[in-house]
Amino acid sequence: MPNGDHISEEEYNRSQPARQKMSVPRFVIIMLIVVIALYSLVVLTIFIRTGIGEARNATQRENIKQNLKQIGIALQNYHAQEAEQKQHIQSNEPLQDQSAPGSD
């Protein structure tokens, strides 16, 4: 009874390998896409971490420079104050009041 509803066993068996052949390349393509996506994520993560590390190092260098600058200014102020005090001590002059102006 070859009508459109039923197919013979031979026809069914002949169509099976074709279906299997079609599904394998799809699987391989999907796996390749997944693998490429994962490797892309890994590479992006490495680049981002490298960039963040370099930015962090640059920030630390700037902080160190600013701290050294502040230490230098503090040492200059200390040295100037010491020199002024020695000058007043040697000349026997009284030191001027170091309080803020307008605090009288």
Biopython code that builds the backbone (N, CA, C, O; Angstrom):
import numpy as np
from Bio.PDB.StructureBuilder import StructureBuilder

atoms = [
    (1, "MET", "N", (0.819, -1.174, 0.000)),
    (1, "MET", "CA", (0.000, 0.000, 0.000)),
    (1, "MET", "C", (0.873, 1.250, 0.000)),
    (1, "MET", "O", (1.044, 1.912, 1.024)),
    (2, "PRO", "N", (1.390, 1.540, -1.113)),
    (2, "PRO", "CA", (2.232, 2.737, -1.165)),
    (2, "PRO", "C", (1.396, 4.000, -1.345)),
    (2, "PRO", "O", (1.163, 4.448, -2.467)),
    (3, "ASN", "N", (0.963, 4.548, -0.263)),
    (3, "ASN", "CA", (0.309, 5.843, -0.335)),
    (3, "ASN", "C", (1.215, 6.880, 0.350)),
    (3, "ASN", "O", (2.298, 6.531, 0.819)),
    (4, "GLY", "N", (0.802, 8.103, 0.409)),
    (4, "GLY", "CA", (1.649, 9.171, 0.922)),
    (4, "GLY", "C", (1.855, 9.126, 2.418)),
    (4, "GLY", "O", (2.752, 9.793, 2.934)),
    (5, "ASP", "N", (1.036, 8.346, 3.139)),
    (5, "ASP", "CA", (1.142, 8.336, 4.596)),
    (5, "ASP", "C", (2.216, 7.394, 5.104)),
    (5, "ASP", "O", (2.827, 7.661, 6.139)),
    (6, "HIS", "N", (2.458, 6.304, 4.403)),
    (6, "HIS", "CA", (3.402, 5.298, 4.886)),
    (6, "HIS", "C", (4.594, 5.237, 3.952)),
    (6, "HIS", "O", (4.449, 5.311, 2.731)),
    (7, "ILE", "N", (5.781, 5.099, 4.543)),
    (7, "ILE", "CA", (6.969, 4.877, 3.719)),
    (7, "ILE", "C", (7.493, 3.493, 4.043)),
    (7, "ILE", "O", (7.320, 2.985, 5.151)),
    (8, "SER", "N", (8.124, 2.907, 3.075)),
    (8, "SER", "CA", (8.623, 1.544, 3.273)),
    (8, "SER", "C", (9.841, 1.573, 4.183)),
    (8, "SER", "O", (10.458, 2.614, 4.406)),
    (9, "GLU", "N", (10.162, 0.403, 4.695)),
    (9, "GLU", "CA", (11.303, 0.283, 5.594)),
    (9, "GLU", "C", (12.595, 0.605, 4.866)),
    (9, "GLU", "O", (13.503, 1.192, 5.455)),
    (10, "GLU", "N", (12.696, 0.237, 3.611)),
    (10, "GLU", "CA", (13.893, 0.531, 2.825)),
    (10, "GLU", "C", (14.084, 2.033, 2.669)),
    (10, "GLU", "O", (15.190, 2.550, 2.826)),
    (11, "GLU", "N", (13.017, 2.708, 2.367)),
    (11, "GLU", "CA", (13.116, 4.156, 2.210)),
    (11, "GLU", "C", (13.499, 4.815, 3.536)),
    (11, "GLU", "O", (14.278, 5.768, 3.559)),
    (12, "TYR", "N", (12.958, 4.311, 4.617)),
    (12, "TYR", "CA", (13.274, 4.848, 5.934)),
    (12, "TYR", "C", (14.759, 4.642, 6.249)),
    (12, "TYR", "O", (15.429, 5.561, 6.721)),
    (13, "ASN", "N", (15.273, 3.424, 5.985)),
    (13, "ASN", "CA", (16.675, 3.122, 6.269)),
    (13, "ASN", "C", (17.611, 3.930, 5.376)),
    (13, "ASN", "O", (18.691, 4.329, 5.812)),
    (14, "ARG", "N", (17.205, 4.176, 4.128)),
    (14, "ARG", "CA", (18.043, 4.971, 3.235)),
    (14, "ARG", "C", (18.086, 6.430, 3.692)),
    (14, "ARG", "O", (19.100, 7.101, 3.497)),
    (15, "SER", "N", (17.047, 6.913, 4.273)),
    (15, "SER", "CA", (17.025, 8.324, 4.698)),
    (15, "SER", "C", (17.750, 8.536, 6.031)),
    (15, "SER", "O", (18.173, 9.657, 6.315)),
    (16, "GLN", "N", (17.900, 7.524, 6.834)),
    (16, "GLN", "CA", (18.541, 7.660, 8.139)),
    (16, "GLN", "C", (19.998, 8.107, 8.040)),
    (16, "GLN", "O", (20.367, 9.065, 8.718)),
    (17, "PRO", "N", (20.846, 7.464, 7.231)),
    (17, "PRO", "CA", (22.241, 7.923, 7.178)),
    (17, "PRO", "C", (22.336, 9.376, 6.718)),
    (17, "PRO", "O", (23.216, 10.108, 7.170)),
    (18, "ALA", "N", (21.464, 9.791, 5.847)),
    (18, "ALA", "CA", (21.490, 11.182, 5.398)),
    (18, "ALA", "C", (21.183, 12.114, 6.563)),
    (18, "ALA", "O", (21.799, 13.173, 6.682)),
    (19, "ARG", "N", (20.260, 11.744, 7.408)),
    (19, "ARG", "CA", (19.945, 12.570, 8.570)),
    (19, "ARG", "C", (21.120, 12.617, 9.540)),
    (19, "ARG", "O", (21.428, 13.669, 10.099)),
    (20, "GLN", "N", (21.766, 11.486, 9.736)),
    (20, "GLN", "CA", (22.918, 11.451, 10.625)),
    (20, "GLN", "C", (24.053, 12.288, 10.055)),
    (20, "GLN", "O", (24.726, 12.995, 10.805)),
    (21, "LYS", "N", (24.280, 12.227, 8.767)),
    (21, "LYS", "CA", (25.336, 13.016, 8.152)),
    (21, "LYS", "C", (25.045, 14.505, 8.284)),
    (21, "LYS", "O", (25.971, 15.300, 8.448)),
    (22, "MET", "N", (23.813, 14.882, 8.216)),
    (22, "MET", "CA", (23.449, 16.289, 8.331)),
    (22, "MET", "C", (23.630, 16.793, 9.760)),
    (22, "MET", "O", (24.001, 17.950, 9.958)),
    (23, "SER", "N", (23.379, 15.956, 10.751)),
    (23, "SER", "CA", (23.453, 16.411, 12.134)),
    (23, "SER", "C", (24.904, 16.541, 12.611)),
    (23, "SER", "O", (25.187, 17.384, 13.462)),
    (24, "VAL", "N", (25.816, 15.742, 12.094)),
    (24, "VAL", "CA", (27.207, 15.813, 12.528)),
    (24, "VAL", "C", (27.840, 17.149, 12.138)),
    (24, "VAL", "O", (28.463, 17.772, 12.998)),
    (25, "PRO", "N", (27.724, 17.623, 10.913)),
    (25, "PRO", "CA", (28.321, 18.912, 10.600)),
    (25, "PRO", "C", (27.709, 20.060, 11.405)),
    (25, "PRO", "O", (28.422, 20.993, 11.776)),
    (26, "ARG", "N", (26.422, 20.011, 11.678)),
    (26, "ARG", "CA", (25.815, 21.048, 12.505)),
    (26, "ARG", "C", (26.429, 21.048, 13.898)),
    (26, "ARG", "O", (26.739, 22.103, 14.450)),
    (27, "PHE", "N", (26.600, 19.859, 14.460)),
    (27, "PHE", "CA", (27.202, 19.740, 15.777)),
    (27, "PHE", "C", (28.625, 20.295, 15.765)),
    (27, "PHE", "O", (29.019, 21.024, 16.675)),
    (28, "VAL", "N", (29.389, 19.948, 14.737)),
    (28, "VAL", "CA", (30.783, 20.406, 14.647)),
    (28, "VAL", "C", (30.832, 21.919, 14.525)),
    (28, "VAL", "O", (31.658, 22.562, 15.174)),
    (29, "ILE", "N", (29.980, 22.488, 13.722)),
    (29, "ILE", "CA", (29.961, 23.937, 13.551)),
    (29, "ILE", "C", (29.590, 24.623, 14.866)),
    (29, "ILE", "O", (30.196, 25.627, 15.240)),
    (30, "ILE", "N", (28.605, 24.086, 15.557)),
    (30, "ILE", "CA", (28.208, 24.670, 16.840)),
    (30, "ILE", "C", (29.352, 24.571, 17.842)),
    (30, "ILE", "O", (29.621, 25.525, 18.571)),
    (31, "MET", "N", (30.016, 23.439, 17.884)),
    (31, "MET", "CA", (31.156, 23.270, 18.801)),
    (31, "MET", "C", (32.275, 24.234, 18.453)),
    (31, "MET", "O", (32.887, 24.808, 19.354)),
    (32, "LEU", "N", (32.560, 24.427, 17.177)),
    (32, "LEU", "CA", (33.597, 25.371, 16.780)),
    (32, "LEU", "C", (33.239, 26.793, 17.211)),
    (32, "LEU", "O", (34.092, 27.541, 17.687)),
    (33, "ILE", "N", (31.991, 27.148, 17.041)),
    (33, "ILE", "CA", (31.555, 28.486, 17.448)),
    (33, "ILE", "C", (31.702, 28.657, 18.955)),
    (33, "ILE", "O", (32.149, 29.705, 19.421)),
    (34, "VAL", "N", (31.331, 27.645, 19.710)),
    (34, "VAL", "CA", (31.443, 27.716, 21.177)),
    (34, "VAL", "C", (32.910, 27.821, 21.592)),
    (34, "VAL", "O", (33.252, 28.621, 22.463)),
    (35, "VAL", "N", (33.765, 27.025, 20.981)),
    (35, "VAL", "CA", (35.195, 27.051, 21.331)),
    (35, "VAL", "C", (35.800, 28.400, 20.985)),
    (35, "VAL", "O", (36.558, 28.957, 21.779)),
    (36, "ILE", "N", (35.482, 28.925, 19.832)),
    (36, "ILE", "CA", (36.005, 30.233, 19.436)),
    (36, "ILE", "C", (35.508, 31.313, 20.394)),
    (36, "ILE", "O", (36.272, 32.202, 20.770)),
    (37, "ALA", "N", (34.255, 31.245, 20.787)),
    (37, "ALA", "CA", (33.710, 32.228, 21.727)),
    (37, "ALA", "C", (34.434, 32.146, 23.069)),
    (37, "ALA", "O", (34.750, 33.178, 23.662)),
    (38, "LEU", "N", (34.697, 30.946, 23.548)),
    (38, "LEU", "CA", (35.395, 30.804, 24.831)),
    (38, "LEU", "C", (36.817, 31.342, 24.745)),
    (38, "LEU", "O", (37.262, 32.045, 25.652)),
    (39, "TYR", "N", (37.530, 31.029, 23.685)),
    (39, "TYR", "CA", (38.883, 31.550, 23.519)),
    (39, "TYR", "C", (38.863, 33.068, 23.401)),
    (39, "TYR", "O", (39.760, 33.739, 23.911)),
    (40, "SER", "N", (37.861, 33.611, 22.741)),
    (40, "SER", "CA", (37.748, 35.067, 22.630)),
    (40, "SER", "C", (37.567, 35.688, 24.007)),
    (40, "SER", "O", (38.179, 36.710, 24.316)),
    (41, "LEU", "N", (36.730, 35.075, 24.831)),
    (41, "LEU", "CA", (36.536, 35.586, 26.189)),
    (41, "LEU", "C", (37.825, 35.540, 26.998)),
    (41, "LEU", "O", (38.126, 36.466, 27.751)),
    (42, "VAL", "N", (38.582, 34.463, 26.841)),
    (42, "VAL", "CA", (39.844, 34.342, 27.564)),
    (42, "VAL", "C", (40.808, 35.438, 27.128)),
    (42, "VAL", "O", (41.442, 36.077, 27.968)),
    (43, "VAL", "N", (40.920, 35.657, 25.833)),
    (43, "VAL", "CA", (41.832, 36.677, 25.322)),
    (43, "VAL", "C", (41.391, 38.064, 25.793)),
    (43, "VAL", "O", (42.221, 38.870, 26.213)),
    (44, "LEU", "N", (40.098, 38.340, 25.724)),
    (44, "LEU", "CA", (39.594, 39.634, 26.201)),
    (44, "LEU", "C", (39.883, 39.821, 27.689)),
    (44, "LEU", "O", (40.275, 40.907, 28.116)),
    (45, "THR", "N", (39.692, 38.778, 28.464)),
    (45, "THR", "CA", (39.967, 38.857, 29.896)),
    (45, "THR", "C", (41.437, 39.165, 30.152)),
    (45, "THR", "O", (41.759, 39.967, 31.028)),
    (46, "ILE", "N", (42.328, 38.535, 29.395)),
    (46, "ILE", "CA", (43.763, 38.788, 29.557)),
    (46, "ILE", "C", (44.079, 40.233, 29.221)),
    (46, "ILE", "O", (44.823, 40.885, 29.954)),
    (47, "PHE", "N", (43.532, 40.747, 28.133)),
    (47, "PHE", "CA", (43.787, 42.140, 27.753)),
    (47, "PHE", "C", (43.251, 43.102, 28.793)),
    (47, "PHE", "O", (43.910, 44.087, 29.127)),
    (48, "ILE", "N", (42.075, 42.830, 29.303)),
    (48, "ILE", "CA", (41.475, 43.724, 30.296)),
    (48, "ILE", "C", (42.289, 43.711, 31.583)),
    (48, "ILE", "O", (42.549, 44.761, 32.170)),
    (49, "ARG", "N", (42.689, 42.523, 32.020)),
    (49, "ARG", "CA", (43.495, 42.449, 33.246)),
    (49, "ARG", "C", (44.819, 43.165, 33.078)),
    (49, "ARG", "O", (45.279, 43.843, 33.997)),
    (50, "THR", "N", (45.439, 43.022, 31.911)),
    (50, "THR", "CA", (46.704, 43.700, 31.653)),
    (50, "THR", "C", (46.500, 45.209, 31.700)),
    (50, "THR", "O", (47.291, 45.929, 32.309)),
    (51, "GLY", "N", (45.448, 45.681, 31.060)),
    (51, "GLY", "CA", (45.163, 47.116, 31.057)),
    (51, "GLY", "C", (44.875, 47.649, 32.442)),
    (51, "GLY", "O", (45.343, 48.729, 32.803)),
    (52, "ILE", "N", (44.115, 46.911, 33.216)),
    (52, "ILE", "CA", (43.803, 47.336, 34.581)),
    (52, "ILE", "C", (45.067, 47.366, 35.431)),
    (52, "ILE", "O", (45.259, 48.279, 36.235)),
    (53, "GLY", "N", (45.927, 46.367, 35.253)),
    (53, "GLY", "CA", (47.187, 46.337, 36.003)),
    (53, "GLY", "C", (48.076, 47.520, 35.664)),
    (53, "GLY", "O", (48.681, 48.122, 36.550)),
    (54, "GLU", "N", (48.157, 47.857, 34.372)),
    (54, "GLU", "CA", (48.969, 49.003, 33.971)),
    (54, "GLU", "C", (48.391, 50.302, 34.513)),
    (54, "GLU", "O", (49.139, 51.174, 34.956)),
    (55, "ALA", "N", (47.077, 50.441, 34.485)),
    (55, "ALA", "CA", (46.442, 51.647, 35.025)),
    (55, "ALA", "C", (46.680, 51.749, 36.529)),
    (55, "ALA", "O", (46.936, 52.836, 37.047)),
    (56, "ARG", "N", (46.598, 50.626, 37.222)),
    (56, "ARG", "CA", (46.838, 50.621, 38.670)),
    (56, "ARG", "C", (48.284, 51.030, 38.968)),
    (56, "ARG", "O", (48.540, 51.801, 39.893)),
    (57, "ASN", "N", (49.228, 50.506, 38.173)),
    (57, "ASN", "CA", (50.633, 50.867, 38.376)),
    (57, "ASN", "C", (50.860, 52.353, 38.118)),
    (57, "ASN", "O", (51.596, 53.008, 38.856)),
    (58, "ALA", "N", (50.227, 52.889, 37.069)),
    (58, "ALA", "CA", (50.373, 54.315, 36.774)),
    (58, "ALA", "C", (49.811, 55.154, 37.916)),
    (58, "ALA", "O", (50.399, 56.171, 38.284)),
    (59, "THR", "N", (48.692, 54.741, 38.474)),
    (59, "THR", "CA", (48.097, 55.471, 39.599)),
    (59, "THR", "C", (49.019, 55.429, 40.815)),
    (59, "THR", "O", (49.189, 56.436, 41.502)),
    (60, "GLN", "N", (49.608, 54.275, 41.080)),
    (60, "GLN", "CA", (50.528, 54.161, 42.208)),
    (60, "GLN", "C", (51.749, 55.052, 42.008)),
    (60, "GLN", "O", (52.214, 55.690, 42.952)),
    (61, "ARG", "N", (52.276, 55.098, 40.765)),
    (61, "ARG", "CA", (53.422, 55.964, 40.496)),
    (61, "ARG", "C", (53.073, 57.428, 40.733)),
    (61, "ARG", "O", (53.868, 58.167, 41.314)),
    (62, "GLU", "N", (51.899, 57.852, 40.290)),
    (62, "GLU", "CA", (51.470, 59.235, 40.501)),
    (62, "GLU", "C", (51.314, 59.536, 41.988)),
    (62, "GLU", "O", (51.692, 60.617, 42.440)),
    (63, "ASN", "N", (50.769, 58.604, 42.746)),
    (63, "ASN", "CA", (50.620, 58.803, 44.194)),
    (63, "ASN", "C", (51.981, 58.935, 44.867)),
    (63, "ASN", "O", (52.171, 59.771, 45.751)),
    (64, "ILE", "N", (52.915, 58.110, 44.443)),
    (64, "ILE", "CA", (54.265, 58.168, 45.018)),
    (64, "ILE", "C", (54.913, 59.506, 44.692)),
    (64, "ILE", "O", (55.546, 60.115, 45.555)),
    (65, "LYS", "N", (54.759, 59.971, 43.448)),
    (65, "LYS", "CA", (55.322, 61.275, 43.062)),
    (65, "LYS", "C", (54.739, 62.399, 43.908)),
    (65, "LYS", "O", (55.467, 63.276, 44.374)),
    (66, "GLN", "N", (53.423, 62.371, 44.105)),
    (66, "GLN", "CA", (52.777, 63.409, 44.910)),
    (66, "GLN", "C", (53.249, 63.357, 46.366)),
    (66, "GLN", "O", (53.477, 64.392, 46.991)),
    (67, "ASN", "N", (53.392, 62.140, 46.894)),
    (67, "ASN", "CA", (53.878, 62.011, 48.275)),
    (67, "ASN", "C", (55.301, 62.535, 48.414)),
    (67, "ASN", "O", (55.618, 63.221, 49.386)),
    (68, "LEU", "N", (56.161, 62.215, 47.447)),
    (68, "LEU", "CA", (57.535, 62.714, 47.491)),
    (68, "LEU", "C", (57.567, 64.239, 47.369)),
    (68, "LEU", "O", (58.376, 64.902, 48.018)),
    (69, "LYS", "N", (56.692, 64.782, 46.542)),
    (69, "LYS", "CA", (56.617, 66.235, 46.408)),
    (69, "LYS", "C", (56.216, 66.879, 47.735)),
    (69, "LYS", "O", (56.790, 67.890, 48.140)),
    (70, "GLN", "N", (55.227, 66.287, 48.409)),
    (70, "GLN", "CA", (54.782, 66.813, 49.702)),
    (70, "GLN", "C", (55.884, 66.716, 50.753)),
    (70, "GLN", "O", (56.050, 67.618, 51.573)),
    (71, "ILE", "N", (56.637, 65.611, 50.723)),
    (71, "ILE", "CA", (57.746, 65.460, 51.671)),
    (71, "ILE", "C", (58.810, 66.516, 51.396)),
    (71, "ILE", "O", (59.366, 67.099, 52.326)),
    (72, "GLY", "N", (59.091, 66.761, 50.118)),
    (72, "GLY", "CA", (60.069, 67.786, 49.756)),
    (72, "GLY", "C", (59.639, 69.170, 50.225)),
    (72, "GLY", "O", (60.453, 69.924, 50.757)),
    (73, "ILE", "N", (58.380, 69.508, 50.034)),
    (73, "ILE", "CA", (57.876, 70.809, 50.481)),
    (73, "ILE", "C", (57.957, 70.914, 51.995)),
    (73, "ILE", "O", (58.338, 71.956, 52.528)),
    (74, "ALA", "N", (57.601, 69.840, 52.692)),
    (74, "ALA", "CA", (57.666, 69.851, 54.160)),
    (74, "ALA", "C", (59.105, 70.039, 54.632)),
    (74, "ALA", "O", (59.351, 70.787, 55.579)),
    (75, "LEU", "N", (60.060, 69.367, 53.982)),
    (75, "LEU", "CA", (61.468, 69.520, 54.371)),
    (75, "LEU", "C", (61.960, 70.936, 54.106)),
    (75, "LEU", "O", (62.707, 71.491, 54.912)),
    (76, "GLN", "N", (61.554, 71.524, 52.994)),
    (76, "GLN", "CA", (61.957, 72.902, 52.698)),
    (76, "GLN", "C", (61.387, 73.861, 53.738)),
    (76, "GLN", "O", (62.081, 74.763, 54.208)),
    (77, "ASN", "N", (60.129, 73.662, 54.090)),
    (77, "ASN", "CA", (59.525, 74.513, 55.125)),
    (77, "ASN", "C", (60.228, 74.349, 56.467)),
    (77, "ASN", "O", (60.497, 75.327, 57.165)),
    (78, "TYR", "N", (60.520, 73.108, 56.814)),
    (78, "TYR", "CA", (61.219, 72.849, 58.082)),
    (78, "TYR", "C", (62.590, 73.516, 58.060)),
    (78, "TYR", "O", (62.978, 74.170, 59.028)),
    (79, "HIS", "N", (63.316, 73.355, 56.970)),
    (79, "HIS", "CA", (64.658, 73.937, 56.868)),
    (79, "HIS", "C", (64.585, 75.472, 56.954)),
    (79, "HIS", "O", (65.408, 76.095, 57.626)),
    (80, "ALA", "N", (63.607, 76.074, 56.277)),
    (80, "ALA", "CA", (63.465, 77.532, 56.318)),
    (80, "ALA", "C", (63.139, 77.994, 57.732)),
    (80, "ALA", "O", (63.669, 79.008, 58.187)),
    (81, "GLN", "N", (62.287, 77.276, 58.423)),
    (81, "GLN", "CA", (61.932, 77.648, 59.799)),
    (81, "GLN", "C", (63.127, 77.515, 60.732)),
    (81, "GLN", "O", (63.359, 78.381, 61.576)),
    (82, "GLU", "N", (63.882, 76.440, 60.583)),
    (82, "GLU", "CA", (65.074, 76.234, 61.412)),
    (82, "GLU", "C", (66.095, 77.334, 61.171)),
    (82, "GLU", "O", (66.703, 77.847, 62.110)),
    (83, "ALA", "N", (66.279, 77.694, 59.899)),
    (83, "ALA", "CA", (67.243, 78.752, 59.581)),
    (83, "ALA", "C", (66.791, 80.073, 60.180)),
    (83, "ALA", "O", (67.614, 80.837, 60.684)),
    (84, "GLU", "N", (65.485, 80.354, 60.132)),
    (84, "GLU", "CA", (64.964, 81.593, 60.705)),
    (84, "GLU", "C", (65.150, 81.598, 62.218)),
    (84, "GLU", "O", (65.521, 82.622, 62.792)),
    (85, "GLN", "N", (64.898, 80.470, 62.864)),
    (85, "GLN", "CA", (65.067, 80.403, 64.318)),
    (85, "GLN", "C", (66.533, 80.587, 64.700)),
    (85, "GLN", "O", (66.825, 81.285, 65.671)),
    (86, "LYS", "N", (67.453, 79.985, 63.968)),
    (86, "LYS", "CA", (68.880, 80.136, 64.272)),
    (86, "LYS", "C", (69.310, 81.585, 64.096)),
    (86, "LYS", "O", (70.110, 82.100, 64.877)),
    (87, "GLN", "N", (68.778, 82.244, 63.066)),
    (87, "GLN", "CA", (69.119, 83.638, 62.820)),
    (87, "GLN", "C", (68.650, 84.512, 63.983)),
    (87, "GLN", "O", (69.372, 85.407, 64.422)),
    (88, "HIS", "N", (67.451, 84.254, 64.474)),
    (88, "HIS", "CA", (66.936, 85.033, 65.593)),
    (88, "HIS", "C", (67.708, 84.728, 66.878)),
    (88, "HIS", "O", (67.929, 85.623, 67.695)),
    (89, "ILE", "N", (68.107, 83.506, 67.055)),
    (89, "ILE", "CA", (68.859, 83.137, 68.260)),
    (89, "ILE", "C", (70.223, 83.810, 68.236)),
    (89, "ILE", "O", (70.682, 84.306, 69.265)),
    (90, "GLN", "N", (70.875, 83.835, 67.084)),
    (90, "GLN", "CA", (72.203, 84.437, 66.985)),
    (90, "GLN", "C", (72.153, 85.955, 67.154)),
    (90, "GLN", "O", (73.080, 86.551, 67.703)),
    (91, "SER", "N", (71.080, 86.576, 66.687)),
    (91, "SER", "CA", (70.989, 88.042, 66.788)),
    (91, "SER", "C", (70.286, 88.483, 68.073)),
    (91, "SER", "O", (70.117, 89.682, 68.294)),
    (92, "ASN", "N", (69.888, 87.571, 68.898)),
    (92, "ASN", "CA", (69.187, 87.845, 70.151)),
    (92, "ASN", "C", (67.913, 88.650, 69.942)),
    (92, "ASN", "O", (67.540, 89.457, 70.793)),
    (93, "GLU", "N", (67.255, 88.437, 68.831)),
    (93, "GLU", "CA", (65.980, 89.096, 68.570)),
    (93, "GLU", "C", (64.860, 88.149, 68.968)),
    (93, "GLU", "O", (64.995, 86.934, 68.826)),
    (94, "PRO", "N", (63.767, 88.689, 69.459)),
    (94, "PRO", "CA", (62.647, 87.796, 69.789)),
    (94, "PRO", "C", (61.978, 87.278, 68.516)),
    (94, "PRO", "O", (61.906, 87.977, 67.506)),
    (95, "LEU", "N", (61.502, 86.066, 68.587)),
    (95, "LEU", "CA", (60.784, 85.481, 67.448)),
    (95, "LEU", "C", (59.431, 86.143, 67.302)),
    (95, "LEU", "O", (58.793, 86.518, 68.286)),
    (96, "GLN", "N", (58.999, 86.282, 66.040)),
    (96, "GLN", "CA", (57.675, 86.836, 65.808)),
    (96, "GLN", "C", (56.646, 85.764, 66.132)),
    (96, "GLN", "O", (56.912, 84.566, 66.034)),
    (97, "ASP", "N", (55.452, 86.234, 66.523)),
    (97, "ASP", "CA", (54.380, 85.298, 66.843)),
    (97, "ASP", "C", (53.973, 84.546, 65.595)),
    (97, "ASP", "O", (53.695, 85.170, 64.571)),
    (98, "GLN", "N", (53.928, 83.210, 65.648)),
    (98, "GLN", "CA", (53.618, 82.371, 64.497)),
    (98, "GLN", "C", (52.122, 82.090, 64.361)),
    (98, "GLN", "O", (51.714, 81.317, 63.495)),
    (99, "SER", "N", (51.289, 82.724, 65.226)),
    (99, "SER", "CA", (49.855, 82.441, 65.155)),
    (99, "SER", "C", (49.278, 83.039, 63.887)),
    (99, "SER", "O", (49.904, 83.869, 63.227)),
    (100, "ALA", "N", (48.075, 82.603, 63.562)),
    (100, "ALA", "CA", (47.407, 83.036, 62.335)),
    (100, "ALA", "C", (47.060, 84.516, 62.428)),
    (100, "ALA", "O", (46.729, 85.012, 63.504)),
    (101, "PRO", "N", (47.136, 85.223, 61.302)),
    (101, "PRO", "CA", (46.784, 86.657, 61.340)),
    (101, "PRO", "C", (45.308, 86.835, 61.670)),
    (101, "PRO", "O", (44.462, 86.044, 61.253)),
    (102, "GLY", "N", (45.023, 87.870, 62.412)),
    (102, "GLY", "CA", (43.647, 88.171, 62.766)),
    (102, "GLY", "C", (43.143, 87.372, 63.957)),
    (102, "GLY", "O", (41.944, 87.397, 64.236)),
    (103, "SER", "N", (44.011, 86.665, 64.670)),
    (103, "SER", "CA", (43.556, 85.866, 65.807)),
    (103, "SER", "C", (43.591, 86.664, 67.095)),
    (103, "SER", "O", (43.320, 86.112, 68.162)),
    (104, "ASP", "N", (43.915, 87.941, 67.030)),
    (104, "ASP", "CA", (43.968, 88.786, 68.241)),
    (104, "ASP", "C", (42.625, 89.069, 68.804)),
    (104, "ASP", "O", (42.513, 89.762, 69.815)),
]
sb = StructureBuilder()
sb.init_structure("model")
sb.init_model(0)
sb.init_chain("A")
sb.init_seg("    ")
for serial, (resi, resn, name, xyz) in enumerate(atoms, 1):
    if name == "N":
        sb.init_residue(resn, " ", resi, " ")
    sb.init_atom(name, np.array(xyz, "f"), 0.0, 1.0, " ", f" {name:<3s}", serial, name[0])
structure = sb.get_structure()
